[in-house]
Amino acid sequence: MRLGSFVVAAVLWGLSAVAGAQIFSGPKPAPVQKPIPVLAAPLSGFTYPQHETLTFTVDWRVFTAGIAVFHLDLVNGVEKISATADSVGAVNMLFPVVDRFQSGFDAKTGCSTGFSKQIQENRRKIASDLTFDYAHGKQDEYTRNLVKGTATKLEANVPACVTDDLSAIFYPQSQMMNPGQTVYFPLADSMRTVTVGMKVEAREEIKTPAGTFQTVKVEATADEGVVKNRGHIWIWYTDDPRHLPVQMQARLFWGTITFHLQSIEFK
């Protein structure tokens, strides 16, 4: 089990990085290609924070397995996001993890400006950078195995505007969230573009160490890609214009991990 992957990447749509997360039950028919939706721009009047830091504990079964921190800064019209995932306690002794993620998106359009990650999990060390050339309809991913000293570069087509694994958590904040509604958007996923739906299930009161919040419970769904058949992912956003993510959960066949908001800082 790759702890760093389920500490952050499970909620960042990277469920393929969790060992054994997908169960195959024989040959699958070829997927039917569906039209990719156009990424809707943030609603008029919505503004992302100038500075914001969200700190979560990540609980697995009865103990805290890690700490995840998301830091957002608005710089020249681009919302820059960095996320860290670090193992703690007994898990850190058995399987040390130090993972780092970075991305950004245009605050007016929602279009991702790129996604980078540095994965250090036990003896595994990987770094990768995903860039988008919207003008030419291309995405490029450059991956380096820091243990083996090898590198690969991949290229694929991409629509005129997509989200990435990290910005996909924060982009939905800018959309309407009413129970029964589903927000659809294109996600750059393993050199493909897939449609992700954020289905608003219900309003719930959530208690976290950072406080008690009135929220909307949102489930991520997909017909293909890393989200499909990997379990269930929910995010609880505050039921107010900010739509602040205050709790996240990934329910996989081997167990459930939950992100509990510990603190919010606006600096």
C-alpha positions as CSV (number, residue, x, y, z in Angstrom):
1,M,0.0,0.0,0.0
2,R,1.4,3.4,-1.0
3,L,0.5,5.6,1.9
4,G,1.3,8.9,0.2
5,S,-1.0,8.0,-2.7
6,F,-4.0,7.4,-0.5
7,V,-3.1,10.3,1.8
8,V,-3.5,12.8,-1.0
9,A,-3.8,11.2,-4.4
10,A,-6.9,9.2,-3.5
11,V,-8.7,12.5,-3.2
12,L,-6.7,14.0,-6.0
13,W,-8.2,11.4,-8.3
14,G,-4.9,9.4,-8.4
15,L,-6.5,6.2,-7.2
16,S,-4.5,4.2,-9.7
17,A,-1.4,4.7,-7.5
18,V,-3.0,2.7,-4.7
19,A,-1.8,-0.9,-5.0
20,G,-4.6,-3.3,-5.8
21,A,-7.3,-0.6,-5.8
22,Q,-8.9,-1.9,-9.0
23,I,-10.5,-5.4,-9.2
24,F,-10.8,-6.9,-12.7
25,S,-13.4,-9.5,-13.3
26,G,-12.6,-10.6,-16.8
27,P,-12.4,-8.8,-20.2
28,K,-14.1,-5.5,-20.4
29,P,-15.8,-4.2,-23.5
30,A,-14.1,-1.2,-25.2
31,P,-15.4,2.0,-23.6
32,V,-17.8,4.1,-25.6
33,Q,-16.3,7.6,-26.2
34,K,-18.6,10.3,-24.9
35,P,-18.3,14.0,-25.8
36,I,-16.1,15.8,-23.3
37,P,-17.9,18.8,-21.7
38,V,-16.6,22.3,-21.9
39,L,-15.1,23.6,-18.7
40,A,-17.5,26.2,-17.3
41,A,-15.9,29.4,-16.1
42,P,-16.2,30.3,-12.4
43,L,-19.5,32.0,-11.6
44,S,-19.7,35.8,-11.9
45,G,-18.7,37.4,-8.6
46,F,-16.9,34.3,-7.3
47,T,-13.4,35.0,-6.1
48,Y,-10.7,32.6,-5.0
49,P,-8.7,33.4,-1.8
50,Q,-5.6,35.5,-2.0
51,H,-4.0,33.3,0.5
52,E,-5.3,30.1,2.2
53,T,-3.8,27.2,4.0
54,L,-6.0,24.1,4.9
55,T,-4.5,21.5,7.2
56,F,-6.0,18.0,7.4
57,T,-5.3,14.9,9.4
58,V,-5.8,11.7,7.4
59,D,-7.3,8.9,9.4
60,W,-7.3,5.3,8.4
61,R,-9.3,2.8,10.5
62,V,-8.6,3.8,14.1
63,F,-5.4,5.8,13.8
64,T,-4.0,8.9,12.1
65,A,-1.8,7.8,9.2
66,G,-0.8,11.2,7.8
67,I,-1.0,14.9,7.5
68,A,-2.1,16.7,4.3
69,V,-1.7,20.5,3.8
70,F,-3.1,22.5,0.9
71,H,-1.8,26.0,0.4
72,L,-3.4,28.4,-2.2
73,D,-2.1,31.7,-3.4
74,L,-3.5,34.0,-6.1
75,V,-0.7,35.3,-8.2
76,N,-1.2,37.4,-11.3
77,G,-4.7,35.9,-12.0
78,V,-3.5,32.3,-11.4
79,E,-4.6,30.3,-8.3
80,K,-1.4,28.4,-7.4
81,I,-1.9,25.3,-5.2
82,S,0.6,23.3,-3.4
83,A,-0.2,20.1,-1.4
84,T,2.0,18.0,0.9
85,A,1.4,14.5,2.2
86,D,3.5,13.2,5.0
87,S,3.2,9.9,7.0
88,V,3.2,10.1,10.8
89,G,3.4,7.8,13.8
90,A,3.7,4.0,13.3
91,V,3.0,4.3,9.6
92,N,6.0,6.6,9.2
93,M,8.2,4.0,10.8
94,L,6.9,1.2,8.5
95,F,6.5,3.1,5.3
96,P,7.9,6.7,5.3
97,V,6.2,9.1,2.9
98,V,7.1,12.6,1.8
99,D,4.9,13.6,-1.2
100,R,4.7,17.0,-2.8
101,F,2.1,18.2,-5.4
102,Q,1.8,21.5,-7.3
103,S,-0.7,22.9,-9.8
104,G,-2.3,26.1,-10.9
105,F,-5.4,27.3,-12.8
106,D,-6.6,30.5,-14.3
107,A,-8.9,32.1,-11.8
108,K,-11.2,33.5,-14.5
109,T,-11.5,30.4,-16.8
110,G,-10.6,27.5,-14.4
111,C,-8.1,26.1,-17.0
112,S,-5.2,24.3,-15.4
113,T,-1.8,25.7,-16.0
114,G,0.0,22.4,-15.2
115,F,0.5,19.8,-12.6
116,S,3.7,18.5,-10.9
117,K,4.4,15.9,-8.3
118,Q,7.4,14.6,-6.4
119,I,6.6,11.2,-4.8
120,Q,8.9,9.7,-2.1
121,E,7.4,6.6,-0.7
122,N,9.8,4.2,1.1
123,R,12.4,3.4,-1.6
124,R,10.2,4.7,-4.5
125,K,11.1,8.2,-5.8
126,I,9.3,9.6,-8.8
127,A,9.0,13.2,-10.1
128,S,6.8,14.3,-13.0
129,D,5.6,17.4,-14.7
130,L,2.5,17.8,-16.8
131,T,2.2,20.8,-19.1
132,F,-0.6,22.0,-21.4
133,D,-0.2,23.7,-24.7
134,Y,-3.8,24.7,-25.3
135,A,-3.0,26.6,-28.5
136,H,-1.8,23.5,-30.2
137,G,-4.2,21.0,-28.4
138,K,-1.3,19.1,-26.7
139,Q,-0.3,17.9,-23.2
140,D,3.1,16.7,-22.3
141,E,4.2,14.7,-19.3
142,Y,7.9,14.3,-18.3
143,T,8.5,11.6,-15.7
144,R,11.8,10.8,-13.9
145,N,12.5,7.7,-11.8
146,L,15.0,9.2,-9.3
147,V,16.1,5.8,-8.1
148,K,16.8,4.2,-11.4
149,G,17.9,7.3,-13.1
150,T,15.5,6.9,-16.1
151,A,13.1,9.3,-17.7
152,T,10.1,9.1,-20.1
153,K,8.2,11.7,-22.0
154,L,4.6,11.3,-23.3
155,E,2.4,13.5,-25.5
156,A,-1.3,13.4,-26.0
157,N,-4.1,15.6,-27.3
158,V,-6.0,17.8,-24.9
159,P,-9.1,20.1,-25.2
160,A,-8.9,23.8,-25.1
161,C,-9.4,23.8,-21.2
162,V,-9.1,21.1,-18.6
163,T,-8.6,20.6,-14.9
164,D,-5.8,18.5,-13.3
165,D,-5.7,16.1,-10.4
166,L,-5.1,18.8,-7.8
167,S,-7.1,21.8,-9.1
168,A,-10.1,19.4,-9.5
169,I,-10.6,19.7,-5.7
170,F,-10.9,23.5,-5.8
171,Y,-12.5,24.2,-9.2
172,P,-16.0,23.0,-8.1
173,Q,-16.0,25.7,-5.4
174,S,-16.7,28.3,-8.2
175,Q,-19.9,26.5,-9.3
176,M,-23.5,26.2,-8.0
177,M,-23.9,23.4,-5.5
178,N,-27.5,22.4,-4.8
179,P,-28.7,18.9,-3.8
180,G,-29.6,16.9,-6.9
181,Q,-27.3,18.9,-9.1
182,T,-24.2,17.5,-10.8
183,V,-21.3,19.6,-12.0
184,Y,-19.4,18.0,-15.0
185,F,-15.9,19.0,-16.1
186,P,-13.0,17.7,-18.1
187,L,-10.0,16.2,-16.2
188,A,-6.6,15.5,-17.6
189,D,-6.1,11.9,-16.4
190,S,-3.1,9.7,-17.3
191,M,-2.6,11.4,-20.7
192,R,-6.3,11.2,-21.5
193,T,-9.2,13.6,-20.9
194,V,-12.2,12.2,-19.0
195,T,-15.4,13.6,-17.8
196,V,-15.8,13.9,-14.0
197,G,-19.1,14.6,-12.3
198,M,-19.4,16.2,-8.9
199,K,-22.9,15.0,-7.7
200,V,-24.3,17.0,-4.9
201,E,-26.1,14.5,-2.7
202,A,-27.4,16.3,0.4
203,R,-26.8,19.0,3.0
204,E,-25.1,17.8,6.2
205,E,-23.7,19.3,9.4
206,I,-20.0,18.3,9.7
207,K,-18.0,18.5,12.9
208,T,-14.2,18.8,12.5
209,P,-11.4,19.9,14.8
210,A,-11.5,23.3,13.0
211,G,-15.2,23.8,13.8
212,T,-18.8,22.8,12.9
213,F,-19.9,23.5,9.4
214,Q,-23.1,23.4,7.4
215,T,-22.0,21.6,4.2
216,V,-23.1,20.0,0.9
217,K,-21.9,16.4,0.4
218,V,-20.5,15.9,-3.1
219,E,-19.5,12.6,-4.7
220,A,-17.1,12.3,-7.5
221,T,-18.2,10.1,-10.4
222,A,-16.8,9.1,-13.8
223,D,-17.6,6.7,-16.6
224,E,-13.9,6.1,-17.3
225,G,-10.5,6.8,-16.0
226,V,-8.9,6.5,-12.6
227,V,-12.1,7.4,-10.7
228,K,-14.2,4.6,-12.3
229,N,-14.5,1.4,-10.3
230,R,-11.9,2.5,-7.7
231,G,-14.3,3.0,-4.8
232,H,-16.1,6.1,-3.8
233,I,-14.8,9.7,-3.1
234,W,-16.7,12.4,-1.3
235,I,-15.9,16.0,-0.5
236,W,-17.9,18.1,1.9
237,Y,-17.9,21.8,0.9
238,T,-19.3,24.5,3.1
239,D,-22.9,25.5,2.2
240,D,-22.0,29.1,1.5
241,P,-20.5,31.2,-1.3
242,R,-17.0,30.1,-0.4
243,H,-17.7,26.3,-0.8
244,L,-14.6,25.6,1.4
245,P,-13.6,21.9,1.4
246,V,-13.7,20.9,5.1
247,Q,-13.8,17.1,4.9
248,M,-12.9,14.5,2.3
249,Q,-13.3,10.7,2.2
250,A,-12.1,7.9,-0.1
251,R,-13.9,4.5,0.5
252,L,-11.9,1.7,-1.1
253,F,-12.4,-2.0,-1.0
254,W,-9.6,-2.4,1.6
255,G,-10.8,0.4,3.9
256,T,-11.8,4.0,4.3
257,I,-9.6,7.1,4.7
258,T,-11.0,10.4,5.9
259,F,-9.5,13.9,5.7
260,H,-10.6,15.9,8.8
261,L,-9.9,19.7,8.6
262,Q,-7.7,20.7,11.5
263,S,-7.2,24.4,10.8
264,I,-7.8,27.2,8.3
265,E,-5.3,30.1,7.8
266,F,-5.8,33.1,5.5
267,K,-2.2,34.3,5.3
